[in-house]
Amino acid sequence: MSKFAKASQPDAQGHFGPYGGRYVPETLMHPLMELEEEYFRAQHDPEFQRELSYYLKEFVGRPTPLYFAERLTRELGGAKIYLKREDLLHTGAHKINNAMGQILLAKRMGKTRIIAETGAGQHGVATATVSAMFGFKCVVYMGAVDCERQALNVYRMKMLGAEVVPVHAGQKTLKEAVNEAMRDWVTNIRGTHYILGTAYGSHPYPMMVRNFQRVIGDEARAQILQQEKRLPDLLIACVGGGSNAIGLFYPFLEDSSVKMIGVEAGGEGIIPEKHAARFHGGSLGVLQGTRSYILQDEYGQIQATHSVSAGLDYAAVGPEHAWLHDQKRVEYSYATDTDALMAFQRLAQLEGIIPALEPAHAVAEVIVRVPRMSREQIVIVNLSGRGDKDVAQVAAKIKL
Ligand SMILES: *Cc1c(COP(=O)(O)O)cnc(C)c1O
């Protein structure tokens, strides 16, 4: 194994180099360790893996196609572009890969109640969906501002039988929703499992969520080898907490010929409080259970963030990405709101696919990079979700 693959396994306390770990109150240490133990047992249990594969195939809709974007490729005149179609999954985004893995784990642990946090509502909908399917009680914490911005997803969650709790503290967005979910977990630890939605938080979450999302990269690797008889030259994915990106990247980390770019939200430009590009203005800090790159002021107070895409609008990034950044294994760039909106329209009109605003940031990077590449090269873009949820927001910004 190369040094990347090995070092990308966290140590026993969940550190990726200087990042990650467990920064939680005493009362959460025990449930985190219990979760870690049960996860390792499940990971090596063929019966658990069989059950997970079954539901991923029959309910979630895997495998997703690796689709050659012929018109976008011709238009940009460079490398061949393939889209990993996570937008075709049940509930419309990659989030359900992880939600399904974790609900099966909760079932195994004898839990009866599920809690989750959500920003745009995609993770909340995925969690409400798997909870309904297995008959769990489900409570989703969501910032009051997000509840208003994403009213349709609030309604979807309620329709699925979940209780949605609006959080009125602070900026009333994702960060405050995570705080409330952690408070709930401390109080109701016995019967409750917390389904965290991205490759973030205390160990074992970043590693566990990555392992539930690596199915994206495992499939893409097999598909490109079958279709092109060789590995891709470049992988591109958007980075919020980092789960869809690490899910695609992880199975290629040992392949040194494969370059990778993670795209963060540049918002209105790299000005404090106007973006969420943690690698362009962030610094080392601790937030919500882990150590990573964080957008903070000189006193260590968490800065406000902005992005047109709620799913990328968070002040911290997953610890494995921080480590891969420092190792220079993955390059991290950003796309602004304007770049993402242009890419959103371009993909819709050239390929007949309306992407979510999050992966529209990845498509914006494709539009910049691909024309500088040769026609023999191959790029895979993770199309992490579909854009139905964003249509009203885009309509307010773009006149057609
Ligand atoms: C939530 C979300 C993201 C961002 O989360 P990651 O954990 O960084 O993947 C990206 N795309 C879509 C469609 C999402 O719903």
The ligand as a Tripos MOL2 file, in Angstrom:
@<TRIPOS>MOLECULE
LIG
   15    15     1     0     0
SMALL
NO_CHARGES

@<TRIPOS>ATOM
      1 C1        -25.2560   17.6810    1.4590 C.3       1 LIG1
      2 C2        -24.8450   17.7070    0.0550 C.ar      1 LIG1
      3 C3        -23.5130   17.9900   -0.3260 C.ar      1 LIG1
      4 C4        -22.4410   18.3840    0.6450 C.3       1 LIG1
      5 O1        -22.1180   17.4250    1.5850 O.3       1 LIG1
      6 P1        -20.8120   16.5240    1.4990 P.3       1 LIG1
      7 O2        -20.8090   15.7900    2.7700 O.co2     1 LIG1
      8 O3        -19.6350   17.4620    1.3550 O.co2     1 LIG1
      9 O4        -20.9420   15.6600    0.3140 O.co2     1 LIG1
     10 C5        -23.1790   17.9170   -1.6650 C.ar      1 LIG1
     11 N1        -24.0990   17.6130   -2.6070 N.ar      1 LIG1
     12 C6        -25.3850   17.3510   -2.2940 C.ar      1 LIG1
     13 C7        -26.3360   17.0420   -3.3770 C.3       1 LIG1
     14 C8        -25.7980   17.3970   -0.9550 C.ar      1 LIG1
     15 O5        -27.0870   17.1440   -0.6510 O.3       1 LIG1
@<TRIPOS>BOND
     1     1     2 1
     2     2     3 ar
     3     2    14 ar
     4     3     4 1
     5     3    10 ar
     6     4     5 1
     7     5     6 1
     8     6     7 2
     9     6     8 1
    10     6     9 1
    11    10    11 ar
    12    11    12 ar
    13    12    13 1
    14    12    14 ar
    15    14    15 1
@<TRIPOS>SUBSTRUCTURE
     1 LIG1         1 GROUP 0 **** ****
